[in-house]
Amino acid sequence: MDIAIHQTFGRIGIDTTPAEINIHNQNADLNIHQEMPKIEIDQKLPQVHIDQYQCFYESGLKNIFDLIHDEAERSYQVGLEAIAKIVDDGNALASIENHQNVIPELASQAGVEDIDFNVDLMPKSRPKIWFDGYLNINWQEGKAYIDAVPKKPEIEATRANINIYMLQYPSIKIDYIGQNVDAIV
């Protein structure tokens, strides 16, 4: 007995559609207005002032007015001292009652001059030093005005899809072919 078996295997078909997302984003509308900062600078460059008047005065480097004033004062003092010496000498000569030998003594004093030596540093005063100048800075802060209008993104989404189907159903076919004559004998 001969049997023929034909078997067909089942096949599954799968169709897929992937998910898809499309995002379209638009930039926000910006409106910007800016006020620039302002700076004002007012300055007078520094100047150094040095007054050496007193130093020069003490060193003998005088202006004409001080020289005239000082010489007048010195002349006045020398004149007063000379008058005082003449008065003293006259009083000494007038005092005959003392019977002193006044004339040789006055003569010896007239011939001797007192000289005074001294060491001194010049000038004794320091110069006057002062500075002049300024720097003023005034500023105003700048401002920025920003007006923003945001825009929402546009989103399109397609879901994924999976379709499963039978491409070929399974089957089994059994056929009886009959008897083989040669096999019987």
C-alpha positions as CSV (number, residue, x, y, z in Angstrom):
1,M,0.0,0.0,0.0
2,D,1.4,3.2,-1.1
3,I,0.5,6.5,0.5
4,A,1.7,9.8,-0.7
5,I,1.8,12.6,1.9
6,H,2.1,16.1,0.7
7,Q,2.6,18.6,3.5
8,T,2.4,22.4,3.1
9,F,3.8,24.5,5.9
10,G,2.0,27.6,7.1
11,R,3.6,30.9,6.5
12,I,2.8,34.1,8.3
13,G,3.0,37.5,6.6
14,I,3.9,40.6,8.6
15,D,3.5,44.2,7.2
16,T,4.9,47.0,9.5
17,T,4.6,50.7,9.2
18,P,7.1,52.4,11.5
19,A,6.0,55.3,13.8
20,E,6.7,58.7,12.4
21,I,7.0,62.1,14.2
22,N,7.3,65.4,12.4
23,I,7.9,68.5,14.5
24,H,7.9,71.9,12.8
25,N,9.2,74.5,15.2
26,Q,9.0,78.2,14.5
27,N,11.2,80.8,16.1
28,A,9.5,83.2,18.5
29,D,8.9,86.7,17.4
30,L,11.3,89.0,19.2
31,N,11.1,92.8,19.4
32,I,14.1,94.4,21.1
33,H,14.6,98.1,21.8
34,Q,17.8,99.1,23.6
35,E,18.8,102.4,25.1
36,M,22.6,102.7,25.2
37,P,24.3,103.6,28.5
38,K,25.6,107.2,28.7
39,I,28.9,108.2,30.3
40,E,30.0,111.8,30.9
41,I,33.6,112.4,32.0
42,D,34.7,115.8,33.2
43,Q,38.3,116.1,34.2
44,K,41.0,118.6,34.9
45,L,44.4,117.1,34.5
46,P,46.4,117.1,37.7
47,Q,48.8,119.9,38.3
48,V,51.6,120.1,40.9
49,H,52.2,123.5,42.4
50,I,55.4,124.2,44.2
51,D,55.9,127.4,46.1
52,Q,59.6,128.0,46.8
53,Y,59.2,131.6,47.8
54,Q,60.3,131.1,51.4
55,C,63.3,128.9,50.4
56,F,64.6,131.6,47.9
57,Y,63.9,134.3,50.5
58,E,66.0,132.6,53.1
59,S,68.8,132.0,50.6
60,G,69.0,135.7,49.7
61,L,67.2,135.4,46.4
62,K,64.6,137.9,47.1
63,N,62.2,139.8,44.8
64,I,62.7,143.5,44.6
65,F,59.9,144.4,47.1
66,D,61.2,142.1,49.8
67,L,64.8,143.3,49.2
68,I,63.8,146.9,49.6
69,H,61.7,146.2,52.7
70,D,64.5,144.1,54.3
71,E,67.2,146.6,53.5
72,A,65.1,149.4,54.9
73,E,64.6,147.5,58.1
74,R,68.3,146.7,58.4
75,S,69.3,150.3,57.6
76,Y,66.9,151.5,60.3
77,Q,68.5,149.1,62.9
78,V,72.0,150.0,61.8
79,G,71.0,153.7,62.1
80,L,69.6,153.2,65.6
81,E,72.7,151.2,66.7
82,A,74.9,154.0,65.4
83,I,72.9,156.7,67.2
84,A,73.1,154.6,70.4
85,K,76.9,154.2,70.1
86,I,77.4,157.9,69.4
87,V,75.2,158.7,72.5
88,D,77.2,156.3,74.6
89,D,80.5,157.7,73.4
90,G,79.3,161.2,74.0
91,N,78.2,160.4,77.5
92,A,81.5,158.7,78.2
93,L,83.4,161.9,77.0
94,A,81.1,164.1,79.0
95,S,81.7,162.4,82.3
96,I,85.0,164.2,83.1
97,E,84.3,163.9,86.8
98,N,85.2,160.2,86.6
99,H,88.8,161.2,85.6
100,Q,89.0,158.2,83.5
101,N,91.1,157.9,80.4
102,V,88.2,157.6,78.1
103,I,89.7,158.6,74.7
104,P,92.2,155.8,74.3
105,E,89.6,153.3,75.3
106,L,87.1,154.7,72.7
107,A,89.8,154.7,70.1
108,S,90.7,151.0,70.8
109,Q,87.0,150.0,70.6
110,A,86.6,151.9,67.3
111,G,89.4,149.9,65.7
112,V,88.1,146.5,66.6
113,E,85.2,145.1,64.8
114,D,83.3,142.1,66.2
115,I,83.1,139.4,63.5
116,D,80.8,136.5,64.2
117,F,81.3,133.3,62.2
118,N,78.6,130.7,62.1
119,V,77.6,127.7,59.9
120,D,74.1,127.4,58.7
121,L,72.1,125.4,56.3
122,M,70.1,127.0,53.5
123,P,67.1,127.0,53.1
124,K,65.6,126.2,56.5
125,S,62.0,126.0,55.2
126,R,60.6,123.4,53.0
127,P,58.8,124.3,49.8
128,K,55.0,124.3,49.8
129,I,53.7,121.6,47.5
130,W,50.0,121.1,46.6
131,F,48.1,119.4,43.8
132,D,45.2,120.6,41.8
133,G,42.9,118.6,39.5
134,Y,39.8,116.4,39.5
135,L,38.0,113.6,37.7
136,N,34.2,113.4,37.7
137,I,32.4,110.5,36.1
138,N,28.6,110.5,35.7
139,W,26.8,107.6,34.0
140,Q,23.3,106.5,33.2
141,E,22.6,102.8,32.9
142,G,21.2,101.5,29.6
143,K,18.0,99.6,29.3
144,A,16.7,96.9,27.1
145,Y,13.0,96.3,26.3
146,I,12.3,92.8,25.0
147,D,8.8,91.8,23.7
148,A,8.7,88.1,22.9
149,V,5.8,86.2,21.3
150,P,6.5,82.5,21.6
151,K,5.1,80.1,18.9
152,K,4.0,76.6,19.7
153,P,5.6,73.7,17.7
154,E,3.4,71.8,15.3
155,I,3.6,68.1,15.9
156,E,2.4,65.4,13.6
157,A,2.6,61.8,14.8
158,T,1.7,58.6,12.9
159,R,1.4,55.5,15.1
160,A,3.3,52.4,14.3
161,N,1.2,49.7,12.6
162,I,1.8,46.0,12.5
163,N,-0.4,43.8,10.3
164,I,0.0,40.0,10.8
165,Y,-1.8,37.7,8.4
166,M,-1.6,34.2,7.1
167,L,0.3,34.2,3.9
168,Q,-0.2,30.4,3.4
169,Y,-2.3,28.1,5.5
170,P,-0.8,24.8,6.5
171,S,-2.1,21.7,4.9
172,I,-1.6,17.9,4.8
173,K,-2.7,15.9,1.8
174,I,-2.6,12.1,2.0
175,D,-3.2,10.2,-1.3
176,Y,-3.7,6.5,-1.6
177,I,-2.0,5.4,-4.7
178,G,-3.1,1.8,-4.7
179,Q,-1.3,-1.5,-4.6
180,N,1.9,-2.3,-6.3
181,V,1.5,-5.5,-8.4
182,D,5.0,-6.4,-8.2
183,A,5.0,-6.3,-4.5
184,I,2.3,-8.9,-4.3
185,V,4.0,-11.5,-6.4
